[in-house]
């Protein structure tokens, strides 16, 4: 009886590479011949990859006056070679072919334009000089700020060392605790040093892009990441100046005082969250696309905490094919939503409110006296 089920299967995939003729006037006939050819068996195809290059020319915006009334000449064009890779993945043979598109740009040296000699070479140099001066000014100010903050941090550590020496000699061996040592470390200055360093690196990368010093390296993503993060920290640093007002200082001290308890609470909640993520991925993954992977499961559960797309998460589970999994999904989702939406978020808010009441009480009756004053 079992002899009828015997088979021999060669699992070694065959790879066939086809080159596109260079003198091809149009790719449509060639693609139609390849895709619909008799030699291509779609029932056994695992992957199909189309790799080709495209040459493109990026031209700047038309000539216009800026906010200073200066008319600048358009920026010189940028030439790129785009390495395009279009892939069709049919390895699962589940009637769903996954489509992938990967485009990698490579900067090329543009040939001189035909009308380059007819344009005024001096036009637009004023604006370029102003932009270069602005970048250099930003770098200079950030370097000065970085050096001053590093000097303040260094002098604070020297003061801590002198304080420890004084207390050990005149206070019978007093030693500073870890919390008291942190009093000599100004985290505002640390954050300013970080954002100054990020802005300096971003400005240097921006100069390299504008002056075309390193055209072989793509600095756009690095520049945007450094400059965006630096600007974010700069705006965070403005909270320091609001601390000079009593009303705003209460809010800042509340966030500072609640931070340790919030971190402990997030550690405990994170363990529960990780358990729900693993359970949802292992049990519900084969039946729901929102739980197909670990990251997809985590993103779906985080959306449920914020009340997003709840009906779709409940309704998409098949009831007829796997009734046990359907019942488990109901219990799983109801328990998760009730636990994290009603319990965890409420405890999170209560921690902040308790700290706010403590800080408010200290403003009314005075803060506790510390050894360092």
ABEGO torsion letter per residue (X at the ends): XAAAABBBBBABBBBBBBBBBAABABAAAAAAAAAABAABBAAABABBBBBBBBBBBBBBBBBBBBAAGBBBBBBBBBBBBBBBBBBBBAAAGAGBBBBBBBBBBBBBBBBBBAAAAABBAABGAAAAAAAAAAAAAAAAAAAAAAAAAAAAAAAAAAAAAAAAAAAAAAAGGBBBBAAAAAAABBAAAAAAAAAAAAAAAAAAAAAAAAAGABAABBAAAAAAAAAAAAAAAAAAAAAAAAAABAAAAAAAAAAAAAAAAAAAAAAAAAAAAAAAAAAAAAAAAAABAAAABAAAAAAAAAAAAAGBGAAAAAAABBAAABAAAAAAAAAAAAAAAAAAAAAAAAAAAAAAAAAAAAAAAAAAAEBBBBAAX
